[in-house]
Amino acid sequence: MKEVKSPKKPLLYYYGIVLLILAVFNIFVAPLLSSQQTKEVDYGTFMSMIDEKNIGTVEIGDSQIVFTDKDNKNLYETGVMNDPDLAQRLHDAGATFSSDVGRTTSPLMSVLLTVILPLVIFILLGYYMSKKLMEQAGGKNSLAFGMGKSNAKVYVPSTAGIRFSDVAGEDEAKENLQEIVDYLHNPQKYKEIGASMPKGVLLVGP
C-alpha cells in the first residue's frame, strides 16, 4: 500500500500563533510606542522655563516632575527639589497641573498602533504561515486547508490483482474456479454439451 501523509498541524494552529503574537504586541509593545518620548533636564532648566513662562502642563510626583512646554509639543522630566514656592511660581507662569502628563497620544497614532499595524502584522504572518503549511502538505491542491481535519494517514490500496498462478496448491479448486470463469465468458459452449453452472465451489484453507 502507498502511504499519503497528512500535514502534522492544521491551519488553525498557525493562526493561533499569530493571534498570540498580536496579543503580546498590543499589551507590551504598543503602549511603549504610543507614549511620548521624555527628555530629561536639570532643575535649573526647569526654573528657566518657568521664568520664561514656557510651561504647559505639570505633574509633580514623589521623586520627579514631568512637564511640557507651553505648546505641549515636548515632554520633559526633572528631579524634585525642596522648593516650597514651586507651586506658586508654576501658577504665576500659567502652568496647568495634571496627573497624566505624557500618557495620552493623538487619535491618529492610536488608530495606527492599535488597529492598522496589528492588522498588517496579522496579514503578513497569516500569509507566511499559509505558505509554510502549503509546503508541508505538498502543494496548492492538498487537502490540508480543512481546519479541524483528522491527522489520520490515508492508505491507497495496490492496484495489482491476484492471479490463479499466485495461489500455491489446491489445484483441483483452481481448476473448478477456472471452469466457472470460462462458463461465464462462454456459456453457449457448455450449453451445447448439456453442462450447467455449478452452485458454488467449497474452498478449505487458512
C-alpha positions as CSV (number, residue, x, y, z in Angstrom):
1,M,0.0,0.0,0.0
2,K,1.1,3.5,-0.7
3,E,1.0,5.9,2.2
4,V,-0.1,9.5,1.8
5,K,1.0,11.6,4.7
6,S,-1.3,14.3,6.0
7,P,0.1,17.6,7.5
8,K,1.2,17.5,11.1
9,K,-0.7,20.6,12.2
10,P,-3.9,22.2,10.8
11,L,-4.1,25.8,9.6
12,L,-5.9,26.8,12.8
13,Y,-2.8,26.1,14.8
14,Y,-0.7,28.6,12.9
15,Y,-3.4,31.3,13.1
16,G,-3.5,30.7,16.9
17,I,0.2,31.6,17.0
18,V,-0.4,34.8,15.0
19,L,-3.2,35.9,17.4
20,L,-0.9,35.2,20.4
21,I,1.8,37.4,18.9
22,L,-0.7,40.2,18.2
23,A,-1.9,40.0,21.8
24,V,1.6,40.3,23.2
25,F,2.2,43.2,20.8
26,N,-0.9,45.1,22.0
27,I,-0.2,44.5,25.7
28,F,3.6,45.2,25.8
29,V,4.8,46.9,22.7
30,A,2.0,49.3,21.6
31,P,1.9,51.2,24.9
32,L,5.7,51.9,24.6
33,L,5.4,53.1,21.0
34,S,2.4,55.3,21.7
35,S,3.8,57.0,24.7
36,Q,5.5,60.3,24.1
37,Q,9.3,60.4,24.4
38,T,10.5,62.2,27.6
39,K,13.6,64.4,27.6
40,E,15.4,64.6,31.0
41,V,16.6,68.1,32.0
42,D,18.2,69.5,35.2
43,Y,16.3,71.5,37.7
44,G,17.9,74.8,36.6
45,T,16.5,74.4,33.1
46,F,13.1,73.7,34.6
47,M,13.4,77.0,36.6
48,S,14.4,78.9,33.5
49,M,11.4,77.6,31.6
50,I,9.2,78.8,34.5
51,D,10.7,82.3,34.4
52,E,10.2,82.4,30.6
53,K,6.6,81.2,31.1
54,N,7.3,78.3,28.8
55,I,5.5,75.7,30.9
56,G,2.3,74.0,29.8
57,T,1.2,71.0,31.9
58,V,3.0,69.9,35.0
59,E,2.8,66.6,37.1
60,I,4.6,66.7,40.4
61,G,5.4,63.2,41.8
62,D,7.3,62.0,44.8
63,S,10.7,61.9,43.1
64,Q,10.3,63.5,39.7
65,I,8.5,66.3,37.9
66,V,7.1,65.7,34.4
67,F,6.1,68.7,32.4
68,T,5.6,70.0,28.9
69,D,6.4,73.3,27.2
70,K,3.8,75.9,26.6
71,D,2.7,74.4,23.2
72,N,2.5,70.9,24.7
73,K,4.8,69.6,21.9
74,N,7.8,68.4,24.0
75,L,7.8,66.3,27.2
76,Y,10.4,66.9,29.9
77,E,11.4,65.3,33.2
78,T,13.4,66.6,36.2
79,G,14.0,65.6,39.8
80,V,12.1,67.0,42.8
81,M,13.9,69.6,44.9
82,N,13.0,71.2,48.2
83,D,11.2,74.3,46.8
84,P,8.2,75.5,48.9
85,D,7.4,78.2,46.4
86,L,7.3,75.9,43.4
87,A,3.5,75.6,43.2
88,Q,3.0,79.3,43.3
89,R,5.7,80.0,40.7
90,L,4.1,77.5,38.4
91,H,0.7,79.1,38.9
92,D,2.1,82.5,38.1
93,A,3.7,81.1,34.9
94,G,0.3,79.9,33.7
95,A,1.1,76.2,34.1
96,T,-1.7,73.6,34.3
97,F,-1.5,70.9,36.9
98,S,-2.3,67.3,35.8
99,S,-1.8,63.7,36.9
100,D,-1.4,62.1,33.4
101,V,1.2,64.2,31.6
102,G,2.6,62.4,28.6
103,R,0.2,59.4,28.9
104,T,-2.1,60.4,26.0
105,T,-1.5,60.1,22.3
106,S,-3.1,61.5,19.2
107,P,-6.2,59.7,17.8
108,L,-4.4,59.0,14.5
109,M,-1.4,57.5,16.3
110,S,-3.8,55.4,18.5
111,V,-5.6,54.0,15.4
112,L,-2.4,53.3,13.7
113,L,-0.8,51.4,16.6
114,T,-3.9,49.5,17.8
115,V,-5.7,48.7,14.5
116,I,-3.8,49.2,11.3
117,L,-0.4,47.9,12.4
118,P,-1.7,44.8,14.1
119,L,-3.9,44.1,11.0
120,V,-0.8,44.4,8.7
121,I,1.1,42.0,11.0
122,F,-1.8,39.6,11.1
123,I,-2.0,39.5,7.3
124,L,1.8,39.1,6.7
125,L,2.1,36.4,9.3
126,G,-1.0,34.6,8.1
127,Y,0.4,34.6,4.5
128,Y,3.7,33.3,5.8
129,M,2.1,30.5,7.9
130,S,-0.2,29.5,5.0
131,K,2.8,29.3,2.7
132,K,4.7,27.1,5.1
133,L,1.6,24.9,5.6
134,M,1.2,24.5,1.9
135,E,4.8,23.5,1.5
136,Q,4.4,20.8,4.2
137,A,1.3,19.5,2.6
138,G,3.0,19.1,-0.8
139,G,1.3,21.8,-2.9
140,K,-1.7,24.0,-3.5
141,N,-4.0,21.1,-4.4
142,S,-3.6,19.5,-1.0
143,L,-6.5,18.8,1.3
144,A,-4.5,20.3,4.2
145,F,-6.6,23.5,4.4
146,G,-9.6,21.9,6.0
147,M,-9.4,23.2,9.6
148,G,-10.1,20.6,12.2
149,K,-9.3,17.7,9.9
150,S,-8.2,14.4,11.3
151,N,-4.4,13.8,11.3
152,A,-5.0,10.1,10.3
153,K,-2.9,8.8,7.4
154,V,-4.6,7.7,4.2
155,Y,-3.7,4.4,2.6
156,V,-4.2,3.8,-1.1
157,P,-4.5,0.0,-1.9
158,S,-2.4,-1.5,-4.5
159,T,-4.0,-1.8,-8.0
160,A,-2.2,-5.1,-8.9
161,G,-4.6,-8.0,-8.9
162,I,-4.1,-11.6,-7.7
163,R,-3.9,-14.3,-10.4
164,F,-4.5,-18.0,-10.2
165,S,-0.8,-18.6,-10.6
166,D,-0.2,-16.7,-7.4
167,V,-2.1,-19.3,-5.4
168,A,0.1,-22.2,-4.2
169,G,-1.5,-25.7,-4.1
170,E,-5.3,-26.5,-4.3
171,D,-5.0,-27.5,-7.9
172,E,-8.5,-29.0,-8.1
173,A,-10.1,-26.0,-6.6
174,K,-8.3,-23.7,-9.0
175,E,-9.5,-25.8,-11.9
176,N,-13.1,-25.6,-10.7
177,L,-12.8,-21.8,-10.4
178,Q,-11.3,-21.6,-13.9
179,E,-14.2,-23.6,-15.3
180,I,-16.7,-21.2,-13.6
181,V,-14.9,-18.2,-15.1
182,D,-14.8,-19.8,-18.5
183,Y,-18.5,-20.7,-18.3
184,L,-19.3,-17.0,-17.6
185,H,-17.4,-16.0,-20.6
186,N,-18.6,-18.7,-23.0
187,P,-22.0,-20.1,-21.7
188,Q,-23.1,-21.3,-25.1
189,K,-20.1,-23.7,-25.3
190,Y,-21.3,-25.5,-22.1
191,K,-25.0,-25.5,-23.1
192,E,-24.2,-27.4,-26.3
193,I,-22.8,-30.3,-24.3
194,G,-25.6,-30.1,-21.7
195,A,-23.4,-28.7,-18.9
196,S,-24.9,-26.4,-16.3
197,M,-23.4,-23.7,-13.9
198,P,-22.4,-25.3,-10.5
199,K,-24.0,-23.9,-7.4
200,G,-20.5,-23.0,-6.0
201,V,-17.1,-24.2,-5.0
202,L,-16.1,-25.1,-1.5
203,L,-12.7,-23.8,-0.5
204,V,-11.0,-25.0,2.7
205,G,-7.8,-23.5,4.0
206,P,-6.3,-20.8,6.2
